[in-house]
Amino acid sequence: MPFLRIYYLYFSPHKAYVRKLKNILGFVPGNIKLYKMAFRHKSVATTIKDGVKNSNERLEFLGDAVLGCVVAELLFKLYPYKDEGFLTELRSKIVSRANLNQLSHKLGFNELIEYDARMINYPNKQGSLLGDAFEAIVGAVYMDKGYSFTREFLLTRIIKPHVDIHLLEITETNFKSRLIEWCQHFGKEIQFIPVENPPGESPKLFTVKVVINGEVHGVGKDFNKKSAEKLAAEKACEELKVFEVV
Amino acid sequence: MPFLRIYYLYFSPHKAYVRKLKNILGFVPGNIKLYKMAFRHKSVATTIKDGVKNSNERLEFLGDAVLGCVVAELLFKLYPYKDEGFLTELRSKIVSRANLNQLSHKLGFNELIEYDARMINYPNKQGSLLGDAFEAIVGAVYMDKGYSFTREFLLTRIIKPHVDIHLLEITETNFKSRLIEWCQHFGKEIQFIPVENPPGESPKLFTVKVVINGEVHGVGKDFNKKSAEKLAAEKACEELKVFEVV
């Protein structure tokens, strides 16, 4: 539909915005409202009906699912001899908030995101703004152009040029050391304490809890102590929102 | 490709299996190997290379993502005025292990799953066999026929006739009451205790921890106390593996 594209780019009332989007995304979007919504943080959204806001959160829900599916297929085909544990872990690195924030920044999404500037006081919140908008844009592209287009867009425009999968593969997300460093940085005391298994559970299972300043922040269970500690640390990192090495 | 279909159904060496699949799935599959793999539990799998088995686990990883995406889009369109919290919760009910096990059984997948019969001793394991195979079949259909076909297959052949979304919508997963009942059942003491927010955090945020027999098992944070309690209870349910009402 070249006529429609020409209309959007040169004659529509949103032509300036359409051109900006085209520069960033590499294609002429159809339904501009979707993209505007994808870049609208809830801090500046208005209620449209029944308490639901016209923010990017619903599109983020959709985009997260679409992105997960495209990356799952990519890894499934790229690593035919790796098990599902490997695939799951690598996918979670690719779609991690830290990685999506970076991608969003690289692509220049920060110039289009609308949010309440007072939020800058909350560094963590502002950090996830970028990744949230990234997912919402994926949702918007899906609603606007369908699955095949979105898949192609993600693979050729985003992942191939910007994501070094093999580097992520070897970069181990070591939750235990990340958590320990975080505790040291903020002067907190951390302990990994073995827990006795409840009766009836396999004696081969190890259970470990992470105790930070006297409070349990995660419990892990696995067939070896090291993995149990890693799981416990991962849960604690999630609970305490320790996303980056400090 | 009617010729290929006729070949698969009447002349191929796998014609009996193809007909069985056609009866269950409603279409003539192309790459039979994928479907055989989707029905093969790891207990009967053999190693193909580098320690990777020809079990259904990789396809399950893929199918889980595809199913999540199709259901996300369905709910996004079905409930235009519900927020992403509602959508996330409803999707997790639809793709819950309990629901997928039921679906798998209804569709007759149990007759095709290959597994080591000694596993019947492990009721939980056998239970998830069905749901795992369901996800793996979704992965197989995706690899065999692509996204549009799989989406259509899931919507018209599985979800529309077999999943009562509106019933699931009103069936509330009340983590707080589930957790309290579980504690009563096992004679454990449970408390929901408000936690003071760290300095710098919004004074509007409530933080609540769930303490069971003196140990913290989950912390929730939200803009109202009830939601914070619910989140904390949800985390505790997950940590303690409290999946069903006792």
Contacts between the chains, C-beta under 8 A, distances in Angstrom:
chain1	res1	chain2	res2	distance
A	48	B	81	7.6
A	49	B	81	5.0
A	50	B	81	4.9
A	51	B	83	7.8
A	52	B	81	4.8
A	52	B	82	6.7
A	52	B	83	5.6
A	53	B	83	7.7
A	57	B	83	6.5
A	57	B	84	4.4
A	58	B	76	6.5
A	58	B	83	6.8
A	58	B	84	5.2
A	58	B	87	6.8
A	60	B	84	6.5
A	61	B	72	6.4
A	61	B	76	7.1
A	61	B	84	4.1
A	61	B	87	5.2
A	61	B	88	6.2
A	62	B	72	5.2
A	62	B	73	6.4
A	62	B	76	4.9
A	64	B	72	7.8
A	65	B	65	7.9
A	65	B	68	4.9
A	65	B	69	4.4
A	65	B	71	7.8
A	65	B	72	3.6
A	65	B	73	7.6
A	66	B	69	5.5
A	66	B	72	7.5
A	68	B	65	4.9
A	68	B	68	6.4
A	68	B	69	7.0
A	69	B	65	4.4
A	69	B	66	5.5
A	69	B	68	7.0
A	69	B	69	4.0
A	69	B	147	8.0
A	71	B	65	7.8
A	72	B	61	6.4
A	72	B	62	5.2
A	72	B	64	7.8
A	72	B	65	3.7
A	72	B	66	7.5
A	73	B	62	6.4
A	73	B	65	7.6
A	73	B	142	7.4
A	76	B	58	6.5
A	76	B	61	7.0
A	76	B	62	4.9
A	76	B	139	7.8
A	76	B	143	7.9
A	81	B	48	7.6
A	81	B	49	5.0
A	81	B	50	4.9
A	81	B	52	4.8
A	82	B	52	6.7
A	83	B	51	7.8
A	83	B	52	5.6
A	83	B	53	7.7
A	83	B	57	6.5
A	83	B	58	6.8
A	84	B	57	4.4
A	84	B	58	5.2
A	84	B	60	6.5
A	84	B	61	4.1
A	87	B	58	6.9
A	87	B	61	5.2
A	88	B	61	6.2
A	122	B	202	7.7
A	139	B	76	7.8
A	142	B	73	7.4
A	143	B	76	7.9
A	147	B	147	4.7
A	147	B	148	7.1
A	147	B	151	7.6
A	148	B	147	7.1
A	148	B	148	7.8
A	151	B	147	7.5
A	209	B	215	7.9
A	215	B	209	7.8
A	215	B	216	5.5
A	216	B	215	5.7
A	216	B	216	4.4
A	216	B	217	7.3
A	217	B	216	7.6
A	217	B	219	7.7
A	219	B	217	7.6
A	219	B	239	5.6
A	235	B	239	7.5
A	239	B	219	6.1
A	239	B	235	7.5
